[in-house]
Amino acid sequence: MTDYNLLFESGDTYYDSAYAMDISQDRALQELANHGVTTNEGIVEFYEDMGDKESYPAQKVLEWLGY
């Protein structure tokens, strides 16, 4: 059994706040833009690495961004 209270208490970073969350492709692209990935080359690289999907694990997107 997972101790969710412990996860929330220790989840004080942006990365931790994305624990066990999926985000839509549109939201992932917003996150990329918020972190300066706005060129076609950067977006293509994201798709090459992460795939062209309807949704992504939020922490995986943040890891791709260098968190």
C-alpha positions, 0 to 999 in steps of 0.5 A, spaced: 500 500 500 502 506 498 503 512 503 500 517 499 500 522 505 508 521 505 508 522 497 504 529 498 508 531 504 515 530 501 512 533 494 515 540 494 518 540 488 515 541 481 517 535 479 514 531 485 508 535 484 507 531 477 508 524 480 503 519 477 500 524 473 498 524 465 498 530 461 495 531 454 499 532 448 497 540 448 499 540 455 506 537 454 507 542 448 505 548 453 510 545 458 516 545 453 514 552 451 514 554 458 521 552 458 524 555 452 523 549 447 519 553 441 523 551 435 520 546 430 527 542 431 526 542 439 519 539 438 521 534 433 526 532 438 521 531 443 517 527 438 523 523 436 524 521 444 517 521 447 513 519 441 507 522 438 502 520 443 495 523 446 498 523 453 505 523 456 507 521 464 508 528 466 514 526 470 517 523 463 516 530 460 519 534 466 525 529 465 526 530 458 526 537 460 532 536 464 529 535 471 
